[in-house]
Amino acid sequence: MDLKNIKTAYFLGIGGIGMSAIARYFNHLGIKVMGYDKTPTALTNELIKEGIDIHFDDSVEKAINYQLSTENCLVVLTPAIPANHQEWAWFKNNGFTILKRSQVLGLISQNHQTIGVAGTHGKTTTSTLIAHILKQSSVDCNAFLGGISTNYNTNLLLTSSKFEVQSSKLINNSSESITSNQPIKNSTNQQFVVIEADEFDRSFLTLHPSIAIITSTDADHLDIYGEHNELKKSFLNYTNKLVSGGTLIIKKELDLIDDLSVNYLTYSIQTEADIYAKNIKITKGDYTFDLVYKGTQITGLQLGIPGLHNVENAVAASAACLMSGVTESELRAALLGFKGVKRRFEYIIKSENQIYIDDYAHHPEELRAIISSVKNMYPENEIVVAFQPHLFSRTRDFVDGFAESLSIANEVFLLDIYPARELPIEGVTSKIIFDKITSKKHLVNNAQLLEALKTNQPKVFLTLGAGDIDLLIKPIKEILEK
């Protein structure tokens, strides 16, 4: 099958943030798109409005009724689909071409200048910021994002010029078919593609970026990798996917640097590096900083979103964009105008008397970063947090880290674990975190959390987690605004 000959695309797990971006892209090209997901969400509702047919029951009959052809139908699979999924089995048994989301991204991006942003945390905000800066400059870009950009209200950005799929043979080991020897160049005839390079299931190894960024390599996804060193080896393998003439931008504090065999630049907000921030200041919650980029200083940059960790993300993003041809004036305006990503340090309420922030944080280091930032921004107020752990395995593996990070807050409401793709693990519940938290704490369900907020409304409140805690945002907002 040739990628240009696809007439229909069937997505198993179409409501995922990464899957939906590709679905939107194929739909934009005029390919008939349909698919399955477990439950309806705001995102699947948007896809349906855009003309994509979606169902929510694992039904072989529905797949058969589409009368799909093995010759021109591509099936796109997310790793979250369980092995016993009936539709997946039917497509396999009937000879359809089935590719993982990451393989499809690799094929789409292979003939373009790819900027790939990897890291156990920070990659969504950094990749979205890069896409925003490029969109607001003369460079422009296409972007497949791992979150909904607040500026554009979508996870797919396309250039004003036509962005086409190049003719490519689809093979199941697609990463071997992707090659490039083109160095980075600021050329109007070769478009930039910004991609969040996901380490889960080693997905990012299908990409061949011209610019690669690594924001962090903290232990995560140990259900996939087994141990931290295996995860770091995978990040090292990702750096070796750089095209000839490509450049890696990597956080200076990462121990991965000692093992690199590619061209790289370091960045930091803690110390001098090839690219770093200095004179960082907070004024009424807004961050300003000077950027030192390979010896040149750009002063008085203001970031449109809060958080010290986001200043660090902005340093990496700014470096990638300057390297891609963005001017200083374009960078300055774009940083100021950046509104962030949905569920990443997102202000739900921001008034003189009330602060309510929602964030996707689901790893101990992410919790530490956002809670610490909020404490620095609002030092005179107590910080109250509601957290929903994500995955039984992650809770088990990082119980001490979760408890330590949550204890930075003055008060914690701890919800039940969101299982996602996992079955329960004996003895692993939210209580194993709860028992180790040293600050004021409550073990609650959703209803109990809402009732508690009705009687005691904190001035600074955070909801944190990667599960379905976002369903509580609207009722919590209504309670706090009263």
Secondary structure as GFF3:
##gff-version 3
##sequence-region A 1 482
A	DSSP	three_ten_helix	3	5	.	.	.	ID=ss1
A	DSSP	beta_strand	8	12	.	.	.	ID=ss2
A	DSSP	alpha_helix	17	28	.	.	.	ID=ss3
A	DSSP	beta_strand	32	36	.	.	.	ID=ss4
A	DSSP	alpha_helix	42	49	.	.	.	ID=ss5
A	DSSP	beta_strand	53	55	.	.	.	ID=ss6
A	DSSP	alpha_helix	60	65	.	.	.	ID=ss7
A	DSSP	beta_strand	73	77	.	.	.	ID=ss8
A	DSSP	alpha_helix	86	93	.	.	.	ID=ss9
A	DSSP	beta_strand	97	100	.	.	.	ID=ss10
A	DSSP	alpha_helix	101	109	.	.	.	ID=ss11
A	DSSP	beta_strand	113	118	.	.	.	ID=ss12
A	DSSP	alpha_helix	123	135	.	.	.	ID=ss13
A	DSSP	beta_strand	142	149	.	.	.	ID=ss14
A	DSSP	beta_strand	154	157	.	.	.	ID=ss15
A	DSSP	three_ten_helix	174	177	.	.	.	ID=ss16
A	DSSP	beta_strand	192	197	.	.	.	ID=ss17
A	DSSP	three_ten_helix	200	206	.	.	.	ID=ss18
A	DSSP	beta_strand	211	214	.	.	.	ID=ss19
A	DSSP	alpha_helix	222	225	.	.	.	ID=ss20
A	DSSP	alpha_helix	228	239	.	.	.	ID=ss21
A	DSSP	beta_strand	247	251	.	.	.	ID=ss22
A	DSSP	three_ten_helix	255	259	.	.	.	ID=ss23
A	DSSP	beta_strand	264	268	.	.	.	ID=ss24
A	DSSP	beta_strand	275	283	.	.	.	ID=ss25
A	DSSP	beta_strand	286	293	.	.	.	ID=ss26
A	DSSP	beta_strand	296	303	.	.	.	ID=ss27
A	DSSP	alpha_helix	308	323	.	.	.	ID=ss28
A	DSSP	alpha_helix	328	337	.	.	.	ID=ss29
A	DSSP	beta_strand	346	350	.	.	.	ID=ss30
A	DSSP	beta_strand	355	359	.	.	.	ID=ss31
A	DSSP	alpha_helix	364	377	.	.	.	ID=ss32
A	DSSP	beta_strand	383	387	.	.	.	ID=ss33
A	DSSP	alpha_helix	392	397	.	.	.	ID=ss34
A	DSSP	alpha_helix	399	406	.	.	.	ID=ss35
A	DSSP	beta_strand	411	414	.	.	.	ID=ss36
A	DSSP	alpha_helix	431	434	.	.	.	ID=ss37
A	DSSP	beta_strand	440	443	.	.	.	ID=ss38
A	DSSP	alpha_helix	446	455	.	.	.	ID=ss39
A	DSSP	beta_strand	460	464	.	.	.	ID=ss40
A	DSSP	three_ten_helix	469	472	.	.	.	ID=ss41
A	DSSP	alpha_helix	473	481	.	.	.	ID=ss42
###
